[in-house]
Amino acid sequence: MPDVTSPRVLNNLFEAYGLQPRRQLGQNFLIDANIVRKIVSAAEIQRDDRVIEVGPGAGALTVSLAHAGAKLIVLEIDRGLVKLLKNLFEAWPQVVIKEQDVLQVDWITLAGNLGAEKGAVKLISNLPYNISGPFMYNLFRAGFPFSTALLMFQKEVARRLVAKPGDHDYGALSVLSQYYCRGNILFDVSKNVFWPRPRVDSAVLKLKPRRRDLSESEEQLFWEIVQGVFQQRRKTLPNGMARLFDLSRSRLVELLEEVPLSPTARPEELSVIQFAKLSRIIYNYFDKQ
């Protein structure tokens, strides 16, 4: 197995397969073996663990995950890289390479294909920055069906996922992430460990699922409220929610007071628990009508 964290080896492989980094796909390849070790170590891979890896590039993480004994499904959208990866891992039956757009994945079905118990699959990702938001929203819409996720993002995105009320980065993605997961940033990753070098530094984030308190119907309303009010984050909650529901401002104020929340509160002031409670109160109000 070639050392695909070596720039010289990686360049030779790309020449042999007629490949080059594709800017339109946001491709930046990890070329630091130490960062690879840190990610795999943080994932706490045990032999026969079921793992989904997305955005494998030339397989820097894939090699280490396979050596650790993981059973892998690897998702890559670039057909040239898929060919390279299939050839590199031809003798590794526990590594399955799929040509797949990760924004079109049925995560529950894919996790089931690994033959693990529900929620027992680990997710490892080093994705292009330009799809990180939609990618995470899709994971949350699927209920985050993983035991652990190790995700490398642009540092700004990682901060948004773990931001707290009142933080500059706190928004809809923060609320949804913290409703479904417990997360923390493990370490930063310099832009200098990628080829070609991106313009920004990255961070590795670890997520674990948390117990969800809302019913399926209440969760649907939760999504509507969270995404709706943060689209007008400068408005107070009654004003921001007025376009979401056919309710008078006075009625909205009454519902907010049940949380309890001030009618002058703005979205970035609310905790995840307060958003969840507000969603349940409004759902029960409409359910009784």
C-alpha positions as CSV (number, residue, x, y, z in Angstrom):
1,M,0.0,0.0,0.0
2,P,1.6,3.3,-1.0
3,D,2.0,6.1,1.5
4,V,-0.7,8.4,0.3
5,T,0.2,11.0,2.9
6,S,3.5,11.6,1.1
7,P,3.2,14.5,-1.4
8,R,5.6,12.8,-3.8
9,V,3.7,9.5,-3.7
10,L,0.4,11.2,-4.1
11,N,1.6,13.3,-7.0
12,N,2.9,10.1,-8.7
13,L,-0.4,8.3,-8.2
14,F,-2.3,11.2,-9.7
15,E,0.0,11.3,-12.7
16,A,-0.5,7.5,-13.2
17,Y,-4.3,7.8,-13.1
18,G,-4.5,11.1,-15.0
19,L,-5.9,12.9,-12.0
20,Q,-5.6,16.4,-10.6
21,P,-7.3,18.2,-7.7
22,R,-10.7,19.5,-8.8
23,R,-11.4,23.0,-7.4
24,Q,-15.1,22.7,-8.2
25,L,-15.3,19.8,-5.8
26,G,-13.3,21.6,-3.1
27,Q,-10.6,18.9,-3.1
28,N,-7.8,19.3,-0.6
29,F,-5.9,16.1,0.2
30,L,-4.5,15.4,3.7
31,I,-0.8,14.8,3.6
32,D,0.1,14.6,7.3
33,A,0.4,11.1,8.8
34,N,0.3,12.6,12.4
35,I,-3.1,14.2,11.8
36,V,-4.4,10.9,10.4
37,R,-3.2,9.1,13.5
38,K,-4.9,11.6,15.8
39,I,-8.2,11.3,14.0
40,V,-8.2,7.5,14.0
41,S,-7.2,7.4,17.6
42,A,-10.0,9.8,18.6
43,A,-12.5,7.6,16.8
44,E,-11.4,4.7,19.2
45,I,-11.6,2.2,16.4
46,Q,-11.9,-1.5,17.6
47,R,-11.6,-4.5,15.4
48,D,-14.8,-5.1,13.4
49,D,-16.2,-1.7,14.1
50,R,-18.6,-0.6,11.4
51,V,-17.5,2.7,9.9
52,I,-18.7,5.0,7.1
53,E,-16.1,7.3,5.7
54,V,-17.1,10.2,3.4
55,G,-14.7,12.3,1.4
56,P,-11.8,9.8,1.5
57,G,-9.7,11.6,-1.1
58,A,-6.8,9.3,-2.0
59,G,-7.4,7.1,1.1
60,A,-5.1,8.6,3.8
61,L,-7.6,7.9,6.6
62,T,-9.0,4.8,4.9
63,V,-5.7,2.9,5.1
64,S,-5.4,3.6,8.9
65,L,-9.0,2.7,9.5
66,A,-8.6,-0.6,7.6
67,H,-5.4,-1.4,9.4
68,A,-7.3,-0.9,12.7
69,G,-9.7,-3.6,11.7
70,A,-12.8,-1.5,10.8
71,K,-15.4,-2.8,8.3
72,L,-15.7,0.2,6.0
73,I,-18.1,1.7,3.5
74,V,-16.3,4.6,1.7
75,L,-18.2,7.2,-0.2
76,E,-16.5,9.3,-2.9
77,I,-18.2,11.4,-5.7
78,D,-15.1,11.7,-7.9
79,R,-15.1,8.8,-10.4
80,G,-11.3,9.0,-11.0
81,L,-10.7,8.7,-7.2
82,V,-13.2,5.9,-7.0
83,K,-11.1,4.0,-9.6
84,L,-7.9,4.7,-7.7
85,L,-9.4,3.7,-4.4
86,K,-10.9,0.4,-5.7
87,N,-7.5,-0.5,-7.1
88,L,-5.6,0.4,-3.9
89,F,-8.0,-1.6,-1.7
90,E,-8.7,-4.5,-4.1
91,A,-7.2,-7.0,-1.6
92,W,-9.2,-5.6,1.3
93,P,-12.6,-7.3,1.3
94,Q,-13.7,-5.3,4.4
95,V,-13.4,-2.0,2.5
96,V,-16.2,-1.2,0.1
97,I,-15.8,1.8,-2.2
98,K,-18.9,3.5,-3.5
99,E,-19.3,6.3,-6.0
100,Q,-21.8,8.4,-4.2
101,D,-23.0,12.0,-3.7
102,V,-23.1,12.3,0.1
103,L,-25.9,14.9,-0.1
104,Q,-28.1,12.2,-1.6
105,V,-27.5,9.4,0.9
106,D,-30.2,7.5,2.8
107,W,-28.1,7.4,6.0
108,I,-30.4,5.0,7.9
109,T,-30.4,2.4,5.1
110,L,-26.6,2.8,4.5
111,A,-25.8,2.3,8.2
112,G,-28.1,-0.8,8.1
113,N,-26.1,-2.2,5.2
114,L,-23.1,-2.5,7.4
115,G,-24.9,-5.1,9.5
116,A,-24.5,-3.3,12.8
117,E,-27.0,-2.8,15.5
118,K,-29.0,0.4,15.2
119,G,-26.9,3.4,16.1
120,A,-23.7,1.3,16.3
121,V,-22.0,2.8,13.2
122,K,-19.2,5.4,13.3
123,L,-18.9,8.2,10.8
124,I,-15.5,9.7,9.7
125,S,-15.5,12.7,7.4
126,N,-13.1,15.1,5.7
127,L,-15.5,16.9,3.4
128,P,-15.2,20.0,1.1
129,Y,-16.2,23.1,3.1
130,N,-18.8,24.2,0.7
131,I,-21.2,21.3,1.5
132,S,-20.6,21.1,5.2
133,G,-23.9,22.8,6.2
134,P,-26.2,20.8,3.9
135,F,-24.3,17.6,4.9
136,M,-25.0,18.2,8.6
137,Y,-28.6,19.1,8.1
138,N,-29.1,15.8,6.3
139,L,-27.5,13.9,9.1
140,F,-29.8,15.5,11.6
141,R,-32.9,15.0,9.5
142,A,-31.9,11.3,9.5
143,G,-31.8,11.4,13.3
144,F,-28.0,11.2,13.5
145,P,-27.9,7.3,13.4
146,F,-24.3,6.9,14.6
147,S,-22.5,6.0,17.8
148,T,-19.7,8.6,17.1
149,A,-18.8,11.0,14.4
150,L,-15.3,12.4,13.8
151,L,-15.7,15.3,11.3
152,M,-13.1,17.7,9.9
153,F,-14.5,21.1,8.9
154,Q,-13.4,24.6,8.3
155,K,-12.8,26.0,11.7
156,E,-15.7,28.5,11.4
157,V,-18.2,25.7,10.7
158,A,-16.9,23.6,13.7
159,R,-17.4,26.6,15.9
160,R,-20.9,27.1,14.7
161,L,-21.8,23.5,15.6
162,V,-20.8,23.9,19.2
163,A,-21.6,27.6,19.8
164,K,-23.6,28.6,22.8
165,P,-26.5,31.2,23.1
166,G,-25.1,34.7,22.8
167,D,-22.0,33.6,20.8
168,H,-21.4,35.3,17.5
169,D,-21.5,31.9,15.7
170,Y,-24.7,30.7,17.3
171,G,-27.4,30.0,14.8
172,A,-29.9,27.4,13.5
173,L,-27.1,24.8,12.8
174,S,-25.9,25.2,16.4
175,V,-29.3,24.6,17.8
176,L,-30.0,21.5,15.6
177,S,-26.6,20.1,16.3
178,Q,-26.9,20.4,20.0
179,Y,-30.4,18.9,20.0
180,Y,-29.2,15.7,18.3
181,C,-25.6,15.6,19.6
182,R,-23.1,16.3,22.3
183,G,-20.1,17.7,20.6
184,N,-16.7,19.3,21.2
185,I,-13.8,20.4,19.1
186,L,-10.8,18.1,19.6
187,F,-8.0,20.0,17.8
188,D,-7.2,22.5,15.1
189,V,-5.7,21.5,11.8
190,S,-3.4,23.8,9.9
191,K,-4.1,24.5,6.2
192,N,-0.4,23.6,5.6
193,V,-1.2,19.8,6.0
194,F,-3.3,19.7,2.8
195,W,-2.4,19.6,-0.9
196,P,-3.4,21.9,-2.5
197,R,-3.4,24.2,0.5
198,P,-6.8,25.7,1.3
199,R,-7.1,29.3,2.4
200,V,-8.4,28.5,5.9
201,D,-7.5,26.3,8.8
202,S,-9.7,23.4,9.9
203,A,-10.8,21.7,13.1
204,V,-11.7,18.2,14.0
205,L,-15.0,17.8,15.8
206,K,-16.3,14.8,17.8
207,L,-20.1,14.3,18.0
208,K,-22.0,11.8,20.1
209,P,-25.8,11.3,19.9
210,R,-27.9,12.6,22.8
211,R,-31.4,11.6,23.9
212,R,-34.1,13.6,22.1
213,D,-37.0,14.9,24.1
214,L,-39.6,15.7,21.4
215,S,-42.0,13.5,19.5
216,E,-41.6,13.1,15.7
217,S,-44.4,15.6,15.1
218,E,-43.0,18.1,17.6
219,E,-39.5,17.7,16.0
220,Q,-40.9,18.8,12.6
221,L,-42.3,22.0,14.3
222,F,-38.9,22.4,16.1
223,W,-37.1,22.5,12.7
224,E,-39.6,25.0,11.3
225,I,-39.3,27.3,14.3
226,V,-35.5,27.2,14.6
227,Q,-34.8,27.7,10.9
228,G,-37.6,30.3,10.5
229,V,-36.6,32.6,13.4
230,F,-32.9,32.5,12.5
231,Q,-33.7,33.7,9.0
232,Q,-34.7,36.9,10.7
233,R,-32.4,36.8,13.7
234,R,-32.4,40.5,14.3
235,K,-36.2,40.5,15.0
236,T,-37.7,39.7,18.4
237,L,-39.3,36.2,18.6
238,P,-42.9,37.4,18.3
239,N,-42.1,39.3,15.1
240,G,-39.9,36.5,13.7
241,M,-42.6,33.9,14.4
242,A,-45.4,36.0,13.0
243,R,-44.7,34.9,9.4
244,L,-44.5,31.2,10.5
245,F,-47.9,30.9,12.2
246,D,-51.4,32.4,11.6
247,L,-51.5,33.8,15.2
248,S,-51.8,37.3,16.6
249,R,-48.9,38.9,18.2
250,S,-50.6,38.8,21.6
251,R,-51.2,35.1,21.3
252,L,-47.6,34.5,20.4
253,V,-46.5,36.5,23.4
254,E,-48.8,34.4,25.6
255,L,-47.2,31.2,24.3
256,L,-43.7,32.6,24.8
257,E,-44.5,33.4,28.4
258,E,-45.3,29.7,29.0
259,V,-41.7,28.8,28.3
260,P,-41.1,31.4,30.0
261,L,-39.5,33.8,27.5
262,S,-39.6,37.6,27.2
263,P,-41.4,39.0,24.2
264,T,-38.3,41.1,23.5
265,A,-36.0,37.9,23.3
266,R,-34.2,37.3,20.1
267,P,-33.3,33.8,18.6
268,E,-29.6,33.9,19.5
269,E,-30.6,34.2,23.3
270,L,-32.5,30.9,23.4
271,S,-30.9,27.7,24.5
272,V,-31.7,24.4,22.8
273,I,-33.9,23.4,25.7
274,Q,-35.9,26.6,25.4
275,F,-36.4,26.0,21.7
276,A,-37.6,22.5,22.3
277,K,-40.0,23.6,25.1
278,L,-41.4,26.4,22.8
279,S,-41.9,23.9,20.0
280,R,-43.9,21.6,22.3
281,I,-46.0,24.4,23.7
282,I,-46.9,25.6,20.2
283,Y,-47.5,22.1,19.0
284,N,-49.9,21.4,21.9
285,Y,-51.7,24.7,21.3
286,F,-52.4,23.8,17.7
287,D,-53.3,20.2,18.6
288,K,-56.0,21.4,20.9
289,Q,-57.6,23.7,18.3
